[in-house]
Amino acid sequence: WRHEHRPAPTPPDVDFAFEVRFAPYWAHVDEEPALNGETPYESTFGSDPTFYFGLEFDYLPIRIPYLGALGAGVGWGYTWNSAKARKSNCEVTEDDDCLSDDTTSLEIMPMHASIVLRADELMRRTGVPLVPYGKFGFGWAYWTASKTAGVSEIEKGKVGSDDNLFGQDVTVGLHAALGLALALNWLDARSAGALRESTGIAHMYLMAEWMNAMLTGFGGGQMRVGTST
């Protein structure tokens, strides 16, 4: 009978966050100005997006009153595309599609280290299960272009280089993201409470996020392997 007079439980502080993420990925290779309008990526792999899988871990030690939690996050992702390699100096005809038996592929591992703000005070104070958030920081990606026999290679002298060139490098740039997370605790408050007591996990979310990996090498001639998705 006194239950309605008891004070509401203190909302749990969130010190860490872990994300599992999936998205379509359109690598911006063909946006390099030095290509002068040519589209080697689309000509090789087509215009369909690849599948992106990613993980992120955030540490949020600072709580800003009436706003939310502030901290830093690191993320790792992976995407991959492959197609039959095209023959050089070949014109497509009815009898020859200019595709060889060799396979060419491009692997990209986008990563980032960002400042993260999760505005969860609205949920903590009103119970509305929505948490907007934003991220901004430094991004980079390790990528590898390969063929059936291994990493792609151009012998020295063919492109004015004194050394052999290999199809792998790191592209750097910036990373930004905006998102909205839906807390699922209201679906089963009793189970959510038991999960918090037994594991320390305060909330489970479904999220929708716009991510912009601006991996352009800051104009330094690195291959553009970032995306906006």
Stockholm file with secondary structure:
# STOCKHOLM 1.0

chainA/1-229         WRHEHRPAPTPPDVDFAFEVRFAPYWAHVDEEPALNGETPYESTFGSDPTFYFGLEFDYLPIRIPYLGALGAGVGWGYTWNSAKARKSNCEVTEDDDCLSDDTTSLEIMPMHASIVLRADELMRRTGVPLVPYGKFGFGWAYWTASKTAGVSEIEKGKVGSDDNLFGQDVTVGLHAALGLALALNWLDARSAGALRESTGIAHMYLMAEWMNAMLTGFGGGQMRVGTST
#=GR chainA/1-229 SS CCGGGSCCCCCCCCCEEEEEEEEEECCCGGGCGGGTTCCHHHHHHCSSCEEEEEEEEEEEEEEETTTEEEEEEEEEEEEEEEEEEECTTCCCCSSCCCEEEEEEEEEEEEEEEEEEEECCHHHHHHCCCEEEEEEEEEEEEEEEEEETTEECEECTTTTSCSSCEESEEEEEEEEEEEEEEEECGGGCHHHHHHHHHHHCCCCCEEEEEEEEEECSGGGSSCCCCCEEC
#=GC SS_cons         CCGGGSCCCCCCCCCEEEEEEEEEECCCGGGCGGGTTCCHHHHHHCSSCEEEEEEEEEEEEEEETTTEEEEEEEEEEEEEEEEEEECTTCCCCSSCCCEEEEEEEEEEEEEEEEEEEECCHHHHHHCCCEEEEEEEEEEEEEEEEEETTEECEECTTTTSCSSCEESEEEEEEEEEEEEEEEECGGGCHHHHHHHHHHHCCCCCEEEEEEEEEECSGGGSSCCCCCEEC
//
